[in-house]
Amino acid sequence: MVLVTTTASQKAPNPSGQGISQPLPARDRQVIAILLVAAFVVILNETIMSVALPRLMGDLGISARTVQWLTTAFMLTMAVVIPTTGFLLQRISTRTVFMLAMGLFSAGTLLAALSPGFWMLLLARVVQASGTAVMIPLLMTTVLTLVPVERRGVVMGNITIAISVAPAIGPTLSGLVLQFLSWRFMFVLVLPIALASLVYGSRRLVNVGQPGHQKLDVWSVLLSIPAFGGLVYGLSQLGRGASGPEVAIGFISFGLVLLLIFGWRQLRLTRGGRSPLLDLRPFSFRMFSLSLALLCLAMLALFGMVILLPIYLQTVRGIGSLATGLLLLPGGLLMGLSGPTVGRIVDRYGPRLVTIPGALLLTFTLWQFSNADASTPIWMLIGVHMLLMLGLACLFTPSFTAGLNPLPPYLYSHGSAVLGTLQQVAGAAGAALLVAIMASRTATLSETGLPELAALNGGIELAFSVAAVISIGAVVLACFIRNTKPPLDEQSMGRQPGAGEEPASEESTATRF
């Protein structure tokens, strides 16, 4: 069955390296630009609530535990919806998926702006997350379909702008809005941009490839919801300690058991020649698995830092939320703006030239944060944070590029969905692990009679130390990441193997740059 049609820009890689400098056709550039702007908008919204929760507690008259559901529900929805995007992107046309995603996001944003109370705002966040979950896999799949292997690094670097700059701007924008306006304006300001993207995209966006005729496996959907949802919810509660570790571990165990059953069913559907909800065959490509492991370690460090550093700045150092957002902004901007340069290096010289220094920077900066106390100069914190974000930029772009490059086109959407899903799980795990370590160490130090702020600082130091030790794994993985090319057989032209066939092995088809 033909799932992806080959475009003019999707040519077989040229071993001689010729054609690398050829620009993409104008139509392809326009498609990617539309999706990139839309992805930037929806990811910006993902972090815009981070500094608004205290204000919402007062305005809506709710507790801290209740208000946390605005972020927990968003994360849960993302974890549940992303695994279905592999099926959606093969079953529905590009334009339809885009309009569905941006339509849901815009509707959720409007509902949030008009919400009279907590429950409608919670529903609005769920609707927003349903649209957000589709955009990154849609963008990734489209880039893989349109962009030849020799140019993917720089294009993936541009995607890093949306993935990293938007979360960095979110808290800063939120702080500025809350300084002068009502919390509703966080959504009022985003809504016109979302609607403009929706209208422009509905007129200009063209379909990439052609939809297939796969049938939805209902049992897979029913398994995926509690599997991914239970796992992410358990991890989030483990980090907060709100419901007790027994409840959190119970949800994690429940999610893992259902996740194993879900994976078993996907493999059984694939071997039977039927369409799985989430095709797991990308894991048969060694470079995909290695890159995914590196990406998950980087996400664990990123989400842990996003949680711990603001706590340190606002509580230990007494810096306000707006000032905290402004202090973290240079690092986020550096990470995003360096993405295209990192991508060009990956295209020209391969990923290891940036992944190894990036992993070393990650370990060094996390260790530096583990030594931060109440007397550490602010300028030094900003500098270390910028180095950390530069290191992450040197990991994200090569991980995306090297991991997705070896996949044949019929696995593009599923590979993107797997990346998106495990990013959410890794982020939740990183935040949960490091916050749990911080809370446990803080409690232990408090029992010894240490002042509250000193005990909290000790907990944060230990959490960053553990993150630094974990990041050593990223250094090891970075040494094995290399560029590979997709198979140059009939599968690379979009034919999906039938029942009982195996995908071409990476070792026999991958070529080193």
C-alpha positions in Angstrom: 0.0 0.0 0.0 1.4 3.4 -0.9 1.4 5.7 2.1 3.8 8.5 1.0 4.4 9.8 -2.4 7.8 10.9 -3.4 8.1 14.7 -4.1 10.5 16.5 -6.3 12.7 17.2 -3.3 12.7 13.7 -2.0 15.5 12.3 -4.1 17.8 9.4 -3.5 20.8 10.5 -1.6 23.8 11.3 -3.7 26.9 9.6 -2.4 29.1 12.2 -4.1 27.5 14.9 -2.0 26.3 16.8 -5.1 23.0 18.6 -4.8 23.4 19.3 -1.1 23.3 23.0 -1.7 20.2 22.9 -3.9 17.3 24.8 -2.2 14.0 23.2 -1.5 11.2 24.0 -3.9 9.2 27.1 -2.9 6.1 25.0 -2.2 8.0 22.8 0.2 9.5 25.7 2.0 6.1 27.3 2.5 4.6 24.1 3.9 7.4 23.7 6.4 7.2 27.4 7.4 3.5 27.2 8.0 3.9 24.2 10.3 6.9 25.7 12.0 5.0 28.9 13.0 2.0 26.8 14.2 4.3 24.6 16.2 5.9 27.6 17.8 2.5 29.0 18.9 1.2 25.8 20.4 4.5 25.0 22.3 4.6 28.6 23.6 1.3 27.9 25.2 2.6 24.8 26.9 4.8 26.7 29.3 2.8 30.0 29.5 1.0 28.7 32.6 4.1 28.0 34.7 4.3 31.3 36.6 0.5 31.9 36.6 -0.5 29.2 39.0 -0.3 31.4 42.2 -2.4 34.1 40.6 -5.0 31.6 39.5 -5.2 30.2 43.1 -6.2 33.6 44.3 -8.5 34.6 41.5 -10.3 31.3 41.2 -10.3 30.5 45.0 -8.7 27.0 44.6 -5.9 25.2 46.4 -2.3 24.6 45.2 -3.1 20.9 44.7 -6.2 21.7 42.6 -4.5 24.3 40.4 -1.7 21.8 39.6 -4.3 19.9 37.5 -4.1 22.7 34.9 -0.6 21.4 34.1 -1.1 17.8 35.0 -4.2 17.5 32.7 -2.3 19.1 29.9 0.6 16.7 30.2 -1.7 13.7 30.5 -3.6 14.7 27.4 -0.4 15.0 25.5 0.8 11.6 26.6 -2.5 10.0 25.6 -2.9 11.7 22.2 0.6 11.6 20.8 0.7 7.8 20.4 -2.3 8.0 18.1 -0.7 10.5 15.8 1.3 7.8 13.9 -2.1 6.4 12.8 -3.7 9.8 12.2 -0.9 11.1 10.0 -1.1 8.0 7.7 -4.9 7.9 7.6 -5.7 11.6 7.2 -4.3 14.2 4.8 -1.8 16.8 5.9 -4.1 19.7 5.5 -6.9 18.0 7.4 -4.6 17.0 10.3 -3.3 20.6 10.4 -6.8 22.2 10.5 -7.9 19.7 13.1 -4.9 20.4 15.3 -5.0 24.2 15.0 -8.8 24.2 15.2 -8.7 22.3 18.5 -6.0 24.6 19.9 -7.8 27.8 18.9 -11.0 26.5 20.3 -9.3 25.6 23.6 -7.6 29.0 23.7 -10.9 30.9 23.2 -12.6 28.7 25.9 -9.7 29.4 28.3 -9.9 33.2 27.7 -13.7 33.1 28.5 -13.6 30.6 31.3 -15.6 31.8 34.3 -14.1 29.2 36.7 -11.7 26.4 37.2 -13.5 23.5 35.6 -14.1 25.2 32.3 -10.4 26.4 32.3 -9.4 22.7 32.9 -11.5 21.6 30.0 -10.0 24.3 27.8 -6.5 23.1 28.7 -7.4 19.5 27.7 -8.7 20.8 24.3 -5.6 22.9 23.8 -3.4 19.9 24.5 -5.3 17.7 22.0 -4.2 20.1 19.3 -0.7 20.6 20.6 0.0 16.9 20.7 -0.5 16.6 16.9 1.6 19.5 15.7 5.2 18.3 16.4 4.7 14.8 14.9 3.0 16.5 11.9 5.9 18.9 11.5 8.5 16.1 11.9 6.8 13.7 9.4 6.4 16.5 6.9 10.1 17.5 7.1 11.2 13.8 6.7 8.9 13.5 3.6 9.9 16.7 1.9 13.6 17.3 2.8 16.4 15.1 1.4 18.7 13.5 3.9 21.6 15.8 3.0 19.6 18.9 4.2 17.7 17.5 7.2 20.2 18.7 9.8 19.7 22.4 9.2 15.9 22.0 8.9 15.8 20.0 12.2 17.9 22.9 13.6 15.1 25.3 12.7 12.6 23.0 14.4 14.7 23.3 17.5 13.8 27.0 17.5 10.2 26.1 18.0 10.9 23.4 20.5 13.3 25.4 22.7 12.7 29.2 22.2 9.0 28.9 22.7 9.2 27.3 26.1 11.8 29.9 27.1 9.6 32.8 26.1 6.5 31.3 27.7 7.3 32.1 31.3 8.7 35.5 30.4 5.6 36.5 28.4 3.4 35.1 31.2 5.3 37.2 33.8 5.0 40.4 31.7 1.2 39.8 31.3 0.6 39.1 34.9 2.5 42.1 35.9 0.0 44.5 34.2 -3.0 42.5 33.1 -5.4 39.7 34.0 -4.4 36.0 33.6 -7.0 35.8 30.8 -4.7 37.9 28.5 -2.3 35.0 28.4 -4.8 33.4 26.1 -6.2 36.6 24.5 -2.7 37.4 23.2 -2.1 33.9 21.8 -5.5 33.5 20.2 -5.1 36.0 17.2 -1.8 34.3 16.3 -3.4 30.9 16.4 -6.3 31.9 14.3 -4.1 33.7 11.8 -2.0 30.5 11.5 -5.2 28.4 11.0 -6.7 30.7 8.4 -3.4 31.1 6.4 -2.6 27.4 6.6 -6.1 26.4 5.5 -5.6 28.5 2.4 -2.0 27.8 1.6 -1.1 24.4 3.0 -1.0 21.6 0.5 -1.2 17.9 1.2 2.1 16.0 1.5 1.8 12.4 0.3 -1.6 10.7 0.2 -3.7 9.2 3.0 -3.9 5.4 3.4 -6.8 3.2 4.3 -5.7 1.7 7.6 -8.3 0.6 10.1 -8.2 1.9 13.6 -7.6 -0.8 16.2 -10.0 0.1 19.1 -8.3 -2.2 21.6 -5.0 -0.4 21.0 -6.6 2.9 21.7 -8.3 1.6 24.9 -5.0 0.2 26.1 -2.9 3.3 25.2 -5.1 5.7 27.3 -4.5 4.1 30.7 -1.0 2.9 29.8 0.6 6.2 28.9 -1.8 8.3 31.1 -1.2 6.1 34.2 2.5 6.2 33.7 2.8 10.0 33.2 0.3 10.7 36.0 2.2 8.4 38.4 5.5 10.1 37.6 4.0 13.5 38.1 2.6 12.6 41.5 5.8 10.9 42.6 7.6 14.2 42.0 5.0 16.3 44.0 4.5 13.7 46.7 0.9 15.1 47.0 -0.8 11.7 47.1 1.9 9.7 48.8 4.5 7.5 47.2 2.3 4.4 47.3 -0.4 5.9 45.1 2.3 7.2 42.6 4.1 3.9 42.5 0.7 2.1 42.0 -0.1 4.3 39.0 3.4 3.8 37.5 3.2 0.0 37.9 -0.3 -0.1 36.4 0.8 2.0 33.5 3.9 -0.1 32.9 1.9 -3.4 32.8 -0.6 -2.0 30.4 2.3 -0.5 28.3 3.8 -4.0 27.9 0.4 -5.3 26.8 0.0 -2.4 24.4 3.4 -3.1 22.9 2.7 -6.8 22.6 -0.5 -6.0 20.7 1.2 -3.6 18.3 3.8 -6.3 17.4 1.1 -8.9 17.0 -0.9 -6.6 14.6 2.2 -5.8 12.6 3.2 -9.5 12.2 -0.4 -10.3 11.2 -0.3 -7.8 8.4 -2.7 -5.4 10.1 -2.2 -1.7 11.0 -1.0 -1.0 14.5 -1.9 2.2 16.3 1.8 2.8 17.0 4.2 0.9 14.8 7.2 -0.2 16.9 9.4 -1.2 14.0 11.5 2.0 14.3 13.2 0.3 17.2 14.6 -2.2 14.8 16.9 0.5 13.5 19.9 0.7 15.9 20.6 4.4 15.3 17.0 5.3 16.1 17.1 3.6 19.4 20.5 5.1 20.4 19.4 8.6 19.4 16.1 8.2 21.2 18.0 7.2 24.4 20.2 10.2 24.1 17.2 12.5 23.5 15.4 11.1 26.6 18.5 11.8 28.8 18.6 15.3 27.4 14.9 15.8 28.1 15.3 14.4 31.6 18.0 17.0 32.3 16.0 19.8 30.6 12.7 19.2 32.5 14.5 18.8 35.8 16.4 22.0 35.2 13.1 23.8 34.3 11.6 22.8 37.6 14.6 23.1 39.9 16.2 26.3 38.7 13.1 28.6 39.2 12.6 27.1 42.6 16.2 27.9 43.5 16.0 31.5 42.1 12.6 32.4 43.6 12.9 30.7 47.0 16.6 30.5 47.9 17.6 33.8 46.1 14.2 35.6 46.6 13.9 36.7 42.9 10.4 37.4 41.5 8.7 35.4 38.8 9.2 38.0 36.1 12.9 38.5 36.9 13.3 34.7 36.9 11.8 34.5 33.5 14.0 37.3 32.2 17.1 35.6 33.7 16.3 32.3 32.0 15.5 33.9 28.6 19.0 34.4 27.2 19.7 30.6 27.6 16.5 29.7 25.8 17.2 32.1 23.0 20.8 30.9 22.6 19.5 27.3 22.4 17.0 28.0 19.7 19.2 30.4 17.6 22.1 28.0 17.6 19.9 25.2 16.3 20.4 26.0 12.5 24.2 26.3 13.0 24.3 23.0 14.8 22.2 21.5 12.0 24.6 22.7 9.3 27.5 21.1 11.2 25.6 17.8 11.4 24.9 17.9 7.7 28.5 18.6 6.7 30.6 16.7 9.3 28.2 14.3 11.1 26.6 14.5 14.5 29.5 13.4 16.8 31.3 16.7 16.2 28.5 18.4 18.3 27.0 15.6 20.4 30.2 14.8 22.3 30.9 18.5 23.3 27.2 19.0 24.0 27.1 16.0 26.4 30.2 17.2 28.1 28.7 20.7 28.5 25.6 19.1 29.9 27.5 17.2 32.6 29.7 20.2 33.4 26.9 22.7 33.8 24.7 20.4 35.9 27.6 19.8 38.2 28.2 23.6 38.4 24.5 24.1 39.4 25.0 21.4 42.1 27.5 23.8 43.8 25.2 26.9 43.7 24.2 28.5 47.0 22.8 31.7 48.3 26.1 33.6 47.5 26.6 32.4 43.9 26.7 35.5 41.6 23.7 35.9 39.4 25.9 36.6 36.3 27.5 33.2 36.9 24.2 31.5 37.0 23.1 33.1 33.8 26.4 32.1 32.1 26.1 28.5 33.3 22.5 28.3 32.2 23.5 29.6 28.7 26.2 26.9 28.5 23.6 24.3 29.6 21.2 25.3 26.9 23.9 25.4 24.3 24.8 21.9 25.2 21.2 20.8 24.9 21.1 22.4 21.4 24.1 20.3 20.5 22.1 17.2 21.5 18.6 17.8 20.4 19.2 18.6 16.7 21.6 15.7 16.1 19.3 13.3 18.0 16.3 14.2 15.9 18.3 14.0 12.7 20.3 10.9 13.3 17.4 9.0 14.8 14.9 9.7 12.1 17.2 9.6 9.1 17.4 5.7 8.7 13.7 5.2 8.8 11.9 4.4 5.5 8.9 6.7 4.6 6.2 4.3 5.8 7.6 4.7 9.3 8.1 8.5 9.3 4.8 9.2 11.2 5.2 6.4 13.7 8.9 7.3 14.4 7.9 10.9 15.0 5.1 9.7 17.3 7.4 7.4 19.3 9.8 10.4 19.7 7.1 12.7 20.9 5.6 10.1 23.3 8.9 9.2 25.0 9.8 12.9 25.2 6.8 13.4 27.4 7.5 10.4 29.5 11.2 11.3 29.9 10.3 14.9 30.8 7.8 13.7 33.4 10.3 11.2 34.8 13.0 13.8 35.0 10.9 16.3 36.8 9.5 13.6 39.1 12.9 12.0 40.0 14.7 15.3 40.7 11.9 16.9 42.6 11.5 13.8 44.7 15.2 13.8 45.5 15.1 17.5 46.3 12.1 17.0 48.6 13.6 14.0 50.4 17.0 15.6 51.0 15.3 18.8 52.1 13.2 17.0 54.7 16.3 15.1 56.0 18.3 18.3 56.4 15.4 20.0 58.1 15.2 17.3 60.7 18.8 18.0 61.6 17.9 21.5 62.6 19.2 23.3 59.4 17.3 26.5 58.5 14.5 26.1 55.9 16.2 27.9 53.1 19.5 26.1 53.7 17.8 22.7 53.8 16.0 23.5 50.5 19.3 24.6 48.9 20.9 21.3 50.0 18.1 19.4 48.4 18.5 21.3 45.1 22.2 20.7 45.2 21.7 16.9 45.6 19.1 16.8 42.8 21.5 18.6 40.4 24.3 16.3 41.4 22.2 13.2 40.6 21.3 14.9 37.2 25.0 15.4 36.5 25.7 11.7 37.2 22.9 10.6 35.0 24.1 12.9 32.2 27.4 10.9 32.0 25.2 8.3 30.2 24.6 11.0 27.5 28.4 11.4 27.1 28.7 7.6 26.4 25.8 7.6 24.0 27.0 10.6 22.2 30.2 8.7 21.1 28.1 6.2 19.2 25.7 8.6 17.3 26.4 8.8 13.6 24.6 9.9 10.4 22.9 7.1 8.5 20.8 7.1 5.3 17.5 5.5 4.7 17.1 2.3 2.7 17.5 2.8 -1.1 15.1 0.0 -2.1 11.4 -0.2 -2.9 10.5 0.5 0.8 12.1 4.0 0.6 9.6 4.7 -2.2 6.8 4.3 0.3 5.9 0.6 0.1 5.0 -0.9 3.4 6.1 -4.6 3.9 3.3 -7.0 3.9 2.5 -9.6 6.6 5.6 -11.6 7.5 8.1 -9.3 5.8 10.8 -7.7 7.8 12.1 -4.2 7.2 15.5 -3.9 5.7 18.1 -3.9 8.4 20.0 -0.7 9.1 23.3 -2.4 8.9 22.8 -3.4 5.3 21.4 -0.1 4.1 22.8 2.6 6.2 25.8 4.5 4.9 28.0 6.8 6.8 28.5 10.4 5.7 
